[in-house]
């Protein structure tokens, strides 16, 4: 009696890089929880007009007869010192803080990536000049510098009244100011990655085929340097939200009537003992958002690390 041959078990199809990265990210439980928390904050903040309409309140309407009202069905978190619904104000403030954080981080990442690519690819005097400028910006005391720049009177800069009198001008100014000093980390990371990549065989092959410097940096180097850019940008969002909150708390950031978590803390600082909820809620949301972005950045760093072991 002859034994039946045993069919070998078919080999599993190789996993894609994206699948392995996703699996490594899902193993980081705090990063996954942070991503869910940020998603909830973002959906609630950008859906603030819908929530405002569902509650039947007006976030900008004051009513001194309902000041410091306790939580109720109409006002789930109560009202503030001017009788405005606290929940809706927090949601609108979250929208401002998230927009400032993500917009400033994106602008800084683009600027840092361009500077890092140019410095790492061309080297020589250009690399020395750009890196000395980067070192100089890093050496500046960040918070005092932001305070000085935020305190500049826009009317004295010769800007048209249509800009200086705009309701959102403080929002645009904060994004611009933070972007001016927030690009250094991305620039150094992209420069280091470019120095490594430009010695690889596929870059030499592209040069041999006649590809120009711009195409090599855009098509071959930048996509391979996206991992550190994504991680650094994600980690910087939490710090930017914190800086925006500090500047708004000092009265130099987003100005009323536009709500932000920072200027809500400013309004509540004199009421901390009589109505502590006005300070606790925006402070808690700032804390949770900053921590969530930091955990998310840590999870992305582990997931996008090419040396990580599955």
VMD Tcl script that draws the C-alpha trace (Angstrom):
set ca {
  {0.00 0.00 0.00}
  {1.56 3.20 -1.11}
  {1.24 6.31 1.00}
  {-0.59 9.21 -0.55}
  {1.64 12.20 -1.09}
  {0.92 15.07 1.18}
  {0.39 18.31 -0.68}
  {2.59 21.01 0.72}
  {0.76 23.94 2.29}
  {0.57 26.75 -0.23}
  {2.72 29.71 0.58}
  {0.92 32.80 1.81}
  {1.04 35.82 -0.44}
  {3.60 38.36 0.72}
  {2.13 41.22 2.72}
  {2.30 44.70 1.31}
  {4.26 47.42 3.08}
  {1.04 49.35 3.82}
  {-0.50 46.28 5.45}
  {2.54 45.76 7.68}
  {2.56 49.42 8.68}
  {-1.14 49.28 9.50}
  {-0.65 46.16 11.61}
  {2.22 47.75 13.54}
  {0.10 50.86 14.13}
  {-2.86 48.83 15.40}
  {-0.59 47.19 17.96}
  {0.02 50.63 19.49}
  {-3.19 50.82 21.54}
  {-2.66 54.35 22.83}
  {-2.09 55.61 19.28}
  {-5.29 53.94 18.06}
  {-7.27 55.35 20.99}
  {-5.74 58.79 20.34}
  {-6.70 58.63 16.67}
  {-10.29 57.79 17.64}
  {-10.35 60.64 20.16}
  {-9.00 63.14 17.62}
  {-11.57 61.94 15.08}
  {-14.38 62.47 17.60}
  {-13.09 65.96 18.47}
  {-12.77 66.87 14.79}
  {-16.24 65.60 13.83}
  {-17.84 67.34 16.80}
  {-15.95 70.60 16.21}
  {-16.61 70.82 12.49}
  {-20.19 69.73 13.09}
  {-20.69 72.56 15.59}
  {-23.29 74.38 13.46}
  {-25.41 71.20 13.30}
  {-25.16 70.67 17.06}
  {-25.95 74.35 17.61}
  {-29.08 74.05 15.46}
  {-30.13 70.80 17.18}
  {-29.87 72.44 20.61}
  {-31.68 75.55 19.39}
  {-29.04 77.94 20.75}
  {-26.92 80.75 19.30}
  {-23.26 80.63 20.35}
  {-22.81 84.37 19.74}
  {-25.98 85.56 21.46}
  {-25.60 86.87 24.99}
  {-28.31 86.62 27.63}
  {-27.39 88.03 31.03}
  {-30.50 86.51 32.59}
  {-29.09 83.00 32.01}
  {-25.52 83.62 33.22}
  {-23.80 80.65 34.87}
  {-26.81 78.41 34.29}
  {-26.27 74.79 35.40}
  {-26.24 71.92 32.88}
  {-29.62 71.15 31.38}
  {-31.17 69.59 28.28}
  {-30.98 72.93 26.45}
  {-27.43 73.66 27.69}
  {-25.68 70.32 28.33}
  {-22.63 71.98 29.95}
  {-24.36 75.11 31.21}
  {-23.68 78.68 30.16}
  {-20.77 81.08 30.54}
  {-20.47 84.54 32.09}
  {-22.46 86.09 29.21}
  {-25.18 83.46 29.07}
  {-23.79 81.70 25.99}
  {-23.97 77.92 25.64}
  {-20.68 76.48 26.88}
  {-20.76 73.26 24.84}
  {-21.24 75.00 21.51}
  {-18.56 77.56 22.38}
  {-16.15 74.72 23.17}
  {-16.91 73.08 19.83}
  {-16.32 76.29 17.90}
  {-13.14 76.86 19.91}
  {-12.00 73.34 19.07}
  {-12.50 74.02 15.39}
  {-10.25 77.07 15.62}
  {-7.56 75.26 17.63}
  {-7.52 72.24 15.32}
  {-7.41 74.40 12.19}
  {-4.54 76.47 13.58}
  {-2.63 73.34 14.63}
  {-3.04 71.43 11.38}
  {-2.64 74.43 9.05}
  {0.49 75.74 10.77}
  {1.98 72.23 10.93}
  {1.27 71.67 7.21}
  {2.79 75.01 6.15}
  {5.84 74.43 8.36}
  {6.25 70.89 6.97}
  {6.19 72.14 3.37}
  {8.75 74.87 4.12}
  {10.96 72.49 6.08}
  {10.81 69.82 3.38}
  {11.87 72.30 0.67}
  {14.75 73.64 2.75}
  {15.88 70.15 3.77}
  {15.76 68.88 0.18}
  {17.79 71.79 -1.17}
  {20.37 71.60 1.61}
  {20.80 67.83 1.44}
  {20.84 67.47 -2.35}
  {23.06 70.37 -3.36}
  {25.31 70.47 -0.28}
  {28.26 72.86 -0.26}
  {27.73 76.50 0.57}
  {23.95 76.26 0.19}
  {23.81 73.47 2.76}
  {26.00 75.46 5.17}
  {23.92 78.62 4.74}
  {20.54 76.92 5.19}
  {21.69 74.88 8.17}
  {23.17 77.93 9.91}
  {19.85 79.71 9.42}
  {18.11 76.64 10.84}
  {20.43 76.57 13.85}
  {19.79 80.27 14.41}
  {16.01 79.81 14.41}
  {16.33 76.83 16.79}
  {18.47 78.91 19.16}
  {15.81 81.62 19.46}
  {13.66 81.57 22.62}
  {10.45 80.37 21.02}
  {7.68 81.56 23.33}
  {9.04 85.11 23.88}
  {9.59 85.39 20.11}
  {6.01 84.32 19.42}
  {4.72 86.83 21.97}
  {6.71 89.66 20.35}
  {5.56 88.76 16.82}
  {1.95 88.37 17.92}
  {2.02 91.80 19.57}
  {3.00 93.60 16.34}
  {0.33 96.12 15.29}
  {-0.78 95.19 11.78}
  {-2.01 98.73 11.08}
  {1.58 100.01 11.33}
  {2.78 97.51 8.70}
  {0.88 99.27 5.92}
  {-1.59 96.45 5.35}
  {-4.98 97.38 3.82}
  {-7.89 97.85 6.26}
  {-9.74 94.94 4.64}
  {-7.09 92.63 6.13}
  {-6.38 94.31 9.45}
  {-10.09 94.67 10.30}
  {-11.03 91.13 9.28}
  {-12.59 88.96 12.00}
  {-10.22 86.10 11.19}
  {-7.02 88.12 10.85}
  {-5.77 86.94 14.25}
  {-6.26 83.35 13.12}
  {-4.22 83.86 9.95}
  {-1.52 85.72 11.86}
  {-1.09 82.90 14.38}
  {-0.75 80.34 11.59}
  {1.85 82.49 9.81}
  {3.85 83.27 12.96}
  {4.05 79.66 14.13}
  {4.91 78.50 10.60}
  {7.85 80.92 10.46}
  {9.58 79.18 13.37}
  {8.15 75.65 13.20}
  {9.89 74.29 10.09}
  {13.30 73.52 11.60}
  {12.67 69.94 12.77}
  {11.32 68.83 9.40}
  {14.18 70.57 7.59}
  {16.84 68.72 9.56}
  {15.09 65.36 9.19}
  {14.60 65.77 5.43}
  {18.19 66.91 4.97}
  {19.52 63.82 6.77}
  {17.26 61.54 4.72}
  {18.28 63.28 1.48}
  {21.98 62.86 2.26}
  {21.37 59.12 2.65}
  {19.10 58.67 -0.35}
  {21.17 60.58 -2.91}
  {23.95 57.98 -2.61}
  {21.58 55.09 -3.41}
  {21.77 53.23 -6.70}
  {18.33 54.28 -7.97}
  {19.28 57.95 -7.62}
  {22.49 57.35 -9.57}
  {20.49 55.52 -12.23}
  {18.10 58.47 -12.51}
  {21.04 60.86 -12.91}
  {22.57 58.59 -15.57}
  {19.30 58.65 -17.50}
  {19.40 62.44 -17.59}
  {16.83 63.31 -14.91}
  {17.16 66.86 -13.62}
  {17.71 67.83 -10.00}
  {14.11 69.02 -9.58}
  {12.65 65.75 -10.86}
  {15.00 63.65 -8.72}
  {14.07 65.55 -5.57}
  {10.34 65.56 -6.36}
  {9.89 62.03 -7.73}
  {12.63 59.94 -6.12}
  {13.77 61.55 -2.86}
  {10.69 63.25 -1.42}
  {8.39 60.17 -1.52}
  {11.05 58.14 0.30}
  {11.41 60.86 2.93}
  {7.70 61.12 3.71}
  {7.82 58.91 6.82}
  {9.86 61.34 8.99}
  {7.86 64.27 7.60}
  {4.54 62.68 8.60}
  {5.79 61.78 12.08}
  {7.35 65.20 12.75}
  {4.25 67.02 11.48}
  {1.91 64.95 13.63}
  {4.03 65.50 16.74}
  {4.20 69.24 16.08}
  {0.41 69.70 15.92}
  {0.04 69.21 19.67}
  {2.78 71.75 20.41}
  {1.23 74.26 18.00}
  {-2.19 73.92 19.66}
  {-0.47 74.52 22.98}
  {1.31 77.63 21.68}
  {-1.92 78.98 20.20}
  {-3.67 78.43 23.52}
  {-0.90 80.23 25.41}
  {-0.95 83.21 23.04}
  {-4.75 83.39 23.15}
  {-4.64 83.14 26.95}
  {-2.26 86.13 26.99}
  {-4.62 88.07 24.71}
  {-2.24 87.95 21.72}
  {-3.76 85.08 19.78}
  {-7.24 84.50 18.41}
  {-9.36 87.46 19.43}
  {-13.04 87.50 20.48}
  {-15.71 87.15 19.23}
  {-13.95 84.18 17.57}
  {-13.80 81.45 20.21}
  {-10.73 79.37 20.95}
  {-9.85 77.25 23.95}
  {-7.13 79.71 24.91}
  {-9.27 82.85 25.01}
  {-12.01 80.89 26.79}
  {-9.47 80.23 29.54}
  {-8.66 83.94 29.59}
  {-12.30 84.83 30.18}
  {-12.58 82.18 32.91}
  {-9.47 83.04 34.93}
  {-11.31 85.52 37.15}
  {-14.17 83.06 37.69}
  {-12.11 80.04 38.64}
  {-13.47 79.93 42.19}
  {-17.07 80.91 41.52}
  {-17.59 78.77 38.38}
  {-14.59 76.44 37.82}
  {-16.27 74.55 34.96}
  {-15.58 77.50 32.64}
  {-11.85 76.86 33.06}
  {-11.89 73.09 33.54}
  {-13.55 72.21 30.24}
  {-11.28 74.15 27.83}
  {-8.20 73.20 29.88}
  {-9.19 69.53 29.78}
  {-9.77 69.63 26.03}
  {-6.39 71.27 25.41}
  {-4.70 68.64 27.58}
  {-6.49 65.71 25.92}
  {-5.85 66.97 22.37}
  {-2.14 67.63 22.90}
  {-1.62 64.24 24.57}
  {-3.61 62.50 21.80}
  {-1.48 64.01 19.02}
  {1.71 63.06 20.87}
  {0.57 59.43 21.24}
  {-0.54 59.41 17.60}
  {2.90 60.62 16.54}
  {4.57 57.90 18.61}
  {2.37 55.27 16.98}
  {3.11 56.54 13.47}
  {6.82 56.59 14.27}
  {6.70 52.92 15.24}
  {4.53 52.00 12.26}
  {6.57 53.84 9.63}
  {9.97 52.77 10.95}
  {11.50 50.57 8.19}
  {13.73 48.87 10.77}
  {10.79 47.75 12.91}
  {10.38 43.99 13.34}
  {6.90 42.60 12.63}
}
mol new
graphics top color blue
foreach p $ca { graphics top sphere $p radius 0.5 }
foreach p [lrange $ca 0 end-1] q [lrange $ca 1 end] { graphics top cylinder $p $q radius 0.2 }
display resetview
